[in-house]
Amino acid sequence: MKKSLFALSMAAGLILASCGNNTAQNEDSSELRVEDRFKVGIMLPDVGLGDQSFGDLAVAGLVKARDELGIVFDYRELGSEPNYEKGIKELVEEGNDLVIAVGYSLQEDLEKVAKANPKQEFVLVDSESDVENIHSITFKENEGSYLAGALAAMTSKTGKVAFLGGMVDPVIQKFEKGFAEGAKAIDPNIEVIVTYADTFSDDKVGKAMAADMITQGADVLYAAAGYTGVGLLRQAQESGVLAIGVDTDQYTYAEKAVVSSMLKNIDVAVYEFIENYTKEKPTGQQHIALGMKEKAMKLAPVRVIDHATKIEDELNKLSQKQFGQ
C-alpha cells in the first residue's frame, strides 16, 4: 500500500511539474520548451518507486535536478517484465540525453543495450562497467557501515549484533564487512550474526529473519536489504531491541527501535553527476567512487537511547580518526 501511494504521489508530482512548466513557458517565451531541455531517463531496480530506500533516493536526486537545473526526466520500473532490457531500450528510444540504471542487478541488461547504442550516454549506479559509453558511480559502503557497526557495539547489552543482507553480492558484502569491522573495533569479542534474505522486496521475510536473530541473542540489528529491511526494523521494535536503518533515515518506520541510519546519499550523487554533466560534458568514461571523505554517506542523528549526544561525539571522533571526516 505504501509503495502504491508513493508511486501515485510521485506521478502526480511529475504531472503538476509539467503543468507548472507550461504555465511558466506561456509567461516567459524565453524559457526553454520541454522538448529542448536536457532529458534524463532512469531505470529503477526491482522494487521500483516506493522502495523507501535505494530507488526513491535516485528519483529524489532527479526531482532536485528538475527543480534546480531545469531538466526533464522519465522513469521505468521492472513490472512484469523478466528483465530490465525493455525499459532501458524504451528510455533510449525516447531520446533521453542520459540514461541511468540504478543497481548492480541492472548491469548485464544495461551493457547489452549500451553496446547496441554506442552514441548514447549511460550511467550505472552502484557498480562499475568497462563499456565505453557507460559512466559508473560506486560507493564505499564499508566506510559508512563501519560506523554503523561501531554504534551497534556501543549500544549492545548482550554482546551480539546482527546483519541482514538482501542478496549475496559484492556490494552488500561491503556493508557486511564494514559493519563487522566497526563492531569489532569497539569490542573485539562481540559476536556478529550474519544472514542473507535472497530478496530486497519482502518485508515479511525481513521480519521472520529478524525474529530469528533476536532469538539468538542479538539486540542491535542492521540490514542492507531494501524493503526487506523495513520488516527487520518493525520486528526489532516489536521485540524491544534496537535497529539501524540504511540508505535513508528510517527512523519513522520504527520510532522506538531505530537508533540511527547509515545514510547513503545516492540522491546527492545523481544530482551532482547531472549538474557536472550539463555544465561540461565529460570527454571520456568516468568511474566515480564515493565514500566518507566525499561526504557520500554518514550516520543519521542518534536517537532512542540514553546518552545519545555522548555516543554521537564518540562516533564523530572515530569517523575523523578513521576517514578524516
N, C-alpha and C positions, 0 to 999 in steps of 0.2 A: 504494500500500500504506500509506504513512504517513497519507494522508488518511483511509483507511478505519479505521485503528487509532485515529486521533484522534477520529473521529466515534463509534466504538464506546465509547471510554473516556468521552467526554462524555455519551453516552446513559446509560452505566452510572452515572456520577456523578449524573445527574438522578434516576434511579430510586432510588439509595441515599439521596439527599437527601429524596425523597418518603417513603421508609420511615422515615427519621430524624424527619421532621416528625410523622408519625403516632404514633410512639412517644412523642415529647415531648408531643403533644397528650393522650395517654392518661394521662401522668404529671401533667399540669397542665391542667386543664379550662379555665383562664382564658386559655390561648393561643388566638389566632385560628385558626379552621378554615381549611384551604387555600382553600375557596371564598369566604372572607371577606377574604382577603388582597389586596393590590394586585397586579394582574396585568399583565404586560408580554409582548407578542408581538413577535418580531423576524424580519424577512425578510432573509436573508443574500444577498450578491452571488453572482455566477455560480459560483465555485468552491465556496462553501458552507463547512461545517465542515472544518477541516484545511487551509485555505489557507496556514497558517503565517504569516499576516500580518493583513490588514485585518479579515476576518470573525471570526477567532479572538479578536482583541483585543476586539471588540464583545461577544462572548459572555462573555469573561473579566470584563468590566465588569458584566454581568448576574449572573454567578455570585457576584461580590462583593456585589452588591445583595441577592441571595437570602440569602447567609450573614449579612450585617450589618444589612440593613434588613427582612428577613423577607418579601420579595416572592416571587412565583412567576412563572415565565416559560416560554414555549414558543417554538419557532422553526420556520421553514420554509426549505427550500432550493429552488433552481430545478428541479433534477432534469431530467426530460424535457419539462417544460412550455415552450412557446415564449416566455412572458413571465412577469413577476412578479405579475401581477394576481390570479391564482387564489390564490396563497399569502397575499397581503395580505388578500384577501376572507375567507379562512378564519380568519385571526387576528382580524379584526373580528367575525366570526360567533361566535367562541369567547367573546366578552365581555371581551376584554382592555381594561383601563383606558387603556393606552397602547400604540400600535403603532409600532415603529421600523423604518425601512427604511435599510439600510446601503449607501451608494454612489450616486453621481450617475446611474448607469445605471438605477436603480430609479425615478427621479423621475417620468417620464411615467406609469407604471402607478400609482404611489402617488397622484399628483394625481387620476387618474381615479377611484380608489376613495374618496379623501378628499372629492371633490365630491359623490359619491353617498351619503356618510355624514357629513353636516355636524356631527353631535353627537359624533362620535368624534375623539379627540385623536391626532395622529400626530407623529412626529419623523423628519426626514430628515437623515442624517449624510453630510457631505461635499458638500453642495450646498445652494442656497438656493431656497425656494419662496415664492410670493406667495399661495398658497391659505391662507385664514384659519385653518383648523384643522390646519395643518402648521407645527410649530416646526422651525427649521433650526440645525444645528451645522456650522460650517465651520472649516477650519484654514488657517493661513498657512504652507503647506508650503515656500514660497520662503525663509522665515526659517531653518528647520532645515536645508534643503538648501544654504543659503549656507555654513553651517559645514562641511557635507559637502564642498562644492567647495573650500573653503579647505584642508581636510585633504588632499584629493586633490592639490592643487598643492604642498603642503608635502612630500608623500611621493613625488611622481612624479620619476623619474630621466630619462625620455625627453622631458618637456615636452609629453606628450599624455595626456589623460584622456578618459573616455568615459561617456556617459549612455544608458541604455536605458529607454524608456517603454513601458508596456503598450499604451495607446491614445492617439491624438492627441485630447486634450480639455483644457479649461481647467484642471482640477485637476492633471493630470500635467504640463502645461506650466508650472505653478508650480514643480514640482520641478525641471524642466529649467532654468528661468530662474534660480532661486536658486543652483543648482549652478554654472552658468556664471559668474554674477556673483561668487560666492565664490572660485572658482578664479582668475579674472582680478584679483581684489583682491590676491591674493598674487603672481601672476605675470601681468602684462598680456599677455605674449607666448605664454601657454600655448594649446595647441590643444584644443578641446573637441569630440570626435566625438559626434554625436547620432544615435540610431537608434530607431525605434519597431517593436514586435513585432506589433501588432494582436491581441494576446491577453494575458490575465492568467493563463492556466491551463496553459501548455505549457512545461515546463522544458526540453524538447529544443530548442525554438525559442530559448530563452534561451541555452543552451549554444552553439548554432551562431552566434548573433549576437555573443556574447562572443568566440568564436574569431576572428571576422572583425575585431572591434575590436582585438584583440591583434595580429593580423597587420598592422594599420595602424599599430601602434606604441604604442597606449595601454597603460599599465602600472598604472593605477588605474581601476577600473570601478564605476559606481554605477547601480542600477536602481530604478525605481519601477514595478514590473510584476507584483506579486503572486507567484504560484507560478512564473511565467516567470522572474522574477528569481532564484529559487533555482538554476536552471540556470546563470545567469551566475556566481553565486558559486562553484559547483563547477568551472566551466570555468576561472575565474581561478586556483583552487588547482591544477588540473591543469597549467596553463601557467606557474605560478610567478610570477604577478603579484598585485597587491593588489585588494581589492574593499571596498565599503562597503555594508552592509546597510540595510534600510529597515523602518519601522513597528515591528518588534520587534528585539531584539538577536539577530541572525542568525549570531553567531559560531560556534555549534555546527554549522552546515551546511558550513563550510569553515574549520576552525580554523587553517590555515596561511596563509589569504588575507584573512580579514575583519578589517580594521584597526579598524573601528568600525561602528556602525549609527546611522542617523538615526531616533530613537525618536519615533513619533507616538502620543501617549498617548490613543488612542481609548477604551480601557478606562476611563481616569480620567474622560474627558468624559461617557461614557454613565452611569457610576456617579453622578457629581456631578449630572447633569441629573435622574436619577431621585430622588436624595436631596432635591434642592431642590423637585422637583415634589410629592413626597409630603408634604413639610413645609408647603408653601404653593403650592397650585395657581396657576399664572400666570393673570392675568385677561385677557391678550391674547397674541397671537402673539409668539414670541420668535425673534430671529435672533442667534445667538451665534457670534462669530468668535474663534478661539483661536490664539495664537502663542507666541513665546518669552517674552514678558512674562507671559503667563498660565501659563507652565510646561507648556504643552501638548506641547512637543517639546524634545528635547535629544539630544546625542550620547552613545552608549554609551562605556564606557571604551576608550581607545586601546590596542591590543594588537599583537602580531606584530612590530612594528618596533623598531629601536633608538631610544633617547631618547624613548620614549613619554610619559614624565612631562613632559619639557620641551615637547613638542608639545601636550599637554593644557593646560599652563599658557598657552601662546600662544593656543590656541583659546578658553580661558576669558576671556582679556583681550580678544580680538576680539569675543566674544559680549557682554561687558559694554559695550564701546565702541559696538557696532552696535545692540544691542537693550536695553541696560540690565540684562542678565541674564548 
